Amino acid sequence: MATLSTTTVQDHVALSEIELCGELMIAASATEGERLSAARIDEVLKVTPGGGDG
């Protein structure tokens, strides 16, 4: 019988992306319109328009 490995691997980038998707879903469910504006998406994701890489 094979033994199961209990090693846990975490992909921190994937976890961050999942968290951001969750934040967007929460914001979308709270909006009264049909969709989030680009400005609201930027606000939720905490980015500045035209911010670039630095």
N, C-alpha and C positions, 0 to 999 in steps of 0.2 A: 504494500500500500504506500502511495506517495505521500510525503508530508507537505503541508502547505507552508509557504514562506510568509512570515509576518512583517517583512520589510515594507516600510511606508515610504513612498516617493512622492514628493510634492513639487508640482510645477508652479512656481510662484507667478509667472506671467499668466498662465491659464487661470489661476485663482483670481488674479487682479481683473482679468477680462470678464470673468463670471460675475464678480462683484459690481463692475461697471454696468453690465447688462441688467443686473438686478436693480440698480439705481435708476436706469432708464425706464424699466418696466414700472417701477413705483411712480416715477414722475408722469409717465404716460397714463397710468390709471387715475391720477389725481387731476389731470387736465380736463377742461370742459370742452375743448375742441376735438376735432378728429385726429389731430397729430400734433406733435411737439414742434415748435419753431426751431430753426437752427440756433437762435440765440439761447433758447431754453436748453437745448441739448448741450451746447457749450458750457452753460452754467452748471448743469448736472455733472458733466464730465470734468469740470474745473479746468477748462482750457480757455485761452484767449484767442479770439479770431486773429489770424495772421501772425500768430506767435512763432511759428516755425520751430527750428531746432535750437534756437538759442541766440 
